[in-house]
């Protein structure tokens, strides 16, 4: 009976960590894919309570004092996959943001920290301020910019509208 439980546990652990490693961090959207949400929900099941990573906006933080914000693909490439490939568990922590912090940060729900030795409230405020600035600089994914180009022809200037997805 113990052997069956052990084999089942090993199979579950391998399937959660081994099979999803290739599908993690393939894009840089701030919301996780279903595989990434499952990964975080599984890795942080004892720490997250009722919180689910599905459709949440995540900021990825690393560095000794938590001063480095990474893109999602860089986060998985540097902080997660090297440990999963070796069969080890990466160090992952989460800090849920309050509603006020969420608004100040530009809509982020949670900070995911890896390999951070010391993360103070002051550092948390700095990260939230940097996220706000970063969010203001990035246009929304569904916005299309329109450019007006004038082309001189025999009749005169004819305005041409060229749209370009951001």
N, C-alpha and C positions, 0 to 999 in steps of 0.2 A: 504494500500500500504506500509506504514512504517513497519507494522508487517511482511509482506512478505520479505522485505529487511532485517530486523533484523534476521528473521529465517534463511534466506539464508546465511547471514554473520556468524551466530552462527554455522550453519552446516559446512560451509567451514572451519572456525577456528578449530572446533572440529575434522574434518577429517584430516586437515594438522597436528595438534599437537597430537591428541589422537591416531589415527590409526597407525602413523608411529613410535611412541615411542618404540614399541617392536622390530622394525626392524632397530633401530639405534645402531651403535657401536658394531656390532656382530663380527667384525674382526679388525685386527690392520694394514691393508694396509694403506698407506699414501694417496691413492686416494679414494674418497668416492664412496659408492654404489649409485645407482640411487635414492634411497629413501633419503640417506643422502645429496646428491647434491640438491635434491628438497627441503629438509628441510632448508639447508643453503640459497638457492636462495630465499625461501619464507621469512625466518627470517630477511634477510639482503637486501630485495628488494629495500629499500630506500637508502641504503648506498653503494651498489655494482656497480651501474651504469650498464654498458653493460657486466660486468664480470659475468661469469657463473662458478659454482663450478664443473661442469661435467668434469671428467677426469683431475682434477687439483690435484697437490701434496700439501697436507695441513699439517702444523705443528700446534699442539694444545698447547696453552700456558695459564697458570693460575698463581695464586699467587698474593699477594698485589702489587708487583713490576714487575710481569710478568717474574719471574725467573724460573718457573717450566714448563718443557715440559712434556706433558702427551701422552700416547698412545691413539689411537682413542677410544678404548673400555673404558679406564679409563676416558677419557674426557666426553664421553656421560654418563657414570655411575655416575660421581661425579658432573659434571657441567651442565648437561642438563636434564636428566630424572627426578631427584627429583623435579624440578620445573614444568615440563610438567605434571607429575602425579597429582600434586596439582592444575593444571589448570592455573598456572602462566607462565609468559614468562621469559625464562632464559636470562641473560645478555650475549650477544654475539657481539663482534666487529671483524672487519677484517682489516688487513693491507696487502695490495698488495705489493709484492716485485718487485723491478726493475729488469731488465734483469741482471745487474751486481750482485745484491743481490741474484737473483735466482741461478746464477752460483756458487757464493761463498757458498751458503747454501747446495749445492748438488742437486739442481733441484726443490726446493720448490717454489710454485707459490704464496702462501698466508699464513699468520699467522692468526689463529683464536684465539682470546683472550676471556676468560670468567673470570669474577670476578677479573679483574686487575684494581687497583686504579690508578697507575701511571706507564706509559710505555714510557721511554725516548728513544731517538735515540741511546744512549750508550747501553741501555739494548737490543735494537733491534740488534745492532752489536754483542753483546754477544750471543744472541740466534742464530743468523746466523752462528757464529763460532762453537757453540755447535752442530748445525744441520749438519754442514760440517763434523765434527769429527764423529758424529753418523752415517752418511751416509757412510763414509769410512770404518767403522767397520762392517757394515752389508753387507753380500754378496747379490748379486741380487737373486731374487726368482727363476729364471730359470737356475741357475748355478748348475751343478752336480760335486761334488768333487770325484776324483778317488783315491783310496788307493791301494797300492800294498802290498800284504801279501805273504810271502814266506812260503811254507809248505814243510817240509822235508819228503820225501818219499824214498823208496829204491833206486830210480834212482838218487836222489839228490834233490836240491832245485827246486821247480816248482813255478814260480810266478803266483799268482792268482790276478786278478783285481776285486775289489769290488767297485761298484759305490754306492754312497749314496746321495740322494737328500738333499739339504740344506734347 
